[in-house]
């Protein structure tokens, strides 16, 4: 669905969209959802900082304890660290994830964010928006690419930091 070059160009475009909408001041903060959303957030921070007015705070959020399905799974959730070393009070937060599907991950992330303060606003950025499969009324403010997929299909996002290369694949 996307090559490494397309992923990089898309992130560059998304960084410009954030700058246009938010005119990055020190009220802006980026928070990436662990795993791949956190790596995407780190890259976006670099792009925004290079063009912005200040050093935008970056956080990484683990949402495993906030998921609504962990009690129905056979395995216990693997809880990782969240790294938000600043208060979210009064911040305009851009929450970043790789794929938006049912909306349940984002619901969990919104709940987890409140442990770090009360943001002025929260916007959502996703690399891939899988249209037509929402279970909750959640929609992205910034979208890299919208795709229509079938329920049996899966979107795999690879990032160089974890997978050795950038790509987006549609898997049946």
N, C-alpha and C positions, 0 to 999 in steps of 0.2 A: 504493500500500500504506500509506503514511503521509504525512500533511500536515505542514507546518512546525510547527503547534501540537502535533501528536501526537509529533513528534520531540523537541520541547522538554520536554513532559510526561514522556516516557519517560526522557530524560536526568536529569530531576529525581528520578524514582523510582529510577533506577540509583544516583545519588549517595547517596540515603538508604539503599539496600541496602548499599553499601560502608561507610557510617558505622555501620550496625547490626552488620555482621559484623566490621569491623576496628577500630571505635572509634578513628578516626584519631588516631594519635600520630605522632611524628616518625619512626617506623619504616615508615610507609606511603609509597610512591612510585607515581606514575602514569607509564606509558610508552605513548605512542601510536605506532602504526605509521604511517609516512608513506604516504600522503597523508591521506586522510580520518580515519583513526584518530587522527592527531595533533591535528586540529581538535576532534574529539570529546573527547579527553583534556584539552585546554585548557579547554573548557567545564565538564567534570566537576570539574577542579581548582577553578575559581571557585565552583562550587556546594558542594563539600566544604569549602573554606577558609572560606566564610561561616558554616558550621555546626560546624567542627572546632576542635581545640585548638591547631593549629599550621599553619604554611605548608607544605603538602604539596609535595615536590619533583616537578617535571614534566620528563619527557624525551621526545624524539622520536627514533624509530628507523627508519633506512632499511635494508631487508632485501635489497635487490637482489643484492648479492654472495653472499648466503647461499641464494638460491633454487636448487632442484635442477633447474630446467628451462632456465636461461639458456644452457647449452651446446647445447641443441637448437633454440633460436630463431634465426631469420634475422638478427635485429638484436642488437646488443650492449646489455646492460642500462644504463639511465640511472641512474647512482649519484648519490644526493643525500647531503646531510650528515645524520649522526645528531647529535643534541644531547642528550647526557646528561652534565651537568657535575657529577655527584656519583657516589660509589661506590654500587653496589647491594648491597655486602656487608651481610648481616644485615637487609636491608629486606624488607618484604612488598610485592611489586610487583604492581600491577594492570596487565596488558598490555591495551591497548585497540585494537580494530579495528572497521571498519564492518560487514563481512560475513564470516561463517564459512561456508565451503563445503566444500572437500576437506580442509582442515587443513594444507595444505602451506605457506601463508603463516605460520601460527602456528609450525610446526616450524622454519622459517627464523628467525623472530623469537626463539624460545627459544635457538637457537644463537648468534645475534647478541648477545643479552643477556649471555651469559657473558663477552664481551669487556669488560664494565663491572663485573664483580664476581660474587660468588656470593650471590644473594638467599636469604633465609630461606625464602621461598615465592614462587611466581608463580601468580597467578590470572588468568583470562581474562574480559574483558568485551567483548561484541559488541552492536552495535545490532540486527543481523539474523542469525539462525541459520537457514541453509538446511538443513533436516533431510533425512537420507537419502542424502547424497552424499559422506560421509566416505571418504577414502582412508587416513587415519591415525587412530589412537585418541585423538582430541583432542575435548574438550568444553568448552563455556563455563561459567564459574561464575556469571556475570551476563549475562542475556539481555534485550534490549529487546523483541524480538518473534521468535517462532518461526514459520517459514513452510515449507510443503511446496511444492517447485517441481519442474518437470520438467527433465531434463538440458539441453534446448535453450533454456531460459529463463535470463535474466540479471537480477540485482538491481542497480539503480543507486541509489546513495546520493548525494544532493546536499547540500552544506553551504553555508551563506550565505557563509562566508569565502572559498570558492573558486568557488562556482557562483551566487552571488547570492540563493539561497533554500535552505531546508531542505525536503527531500522524499525519499521512497523510492518508486521505481517498479519494477514488474515488467515486463521487456521480453522479447518472444519473438524 
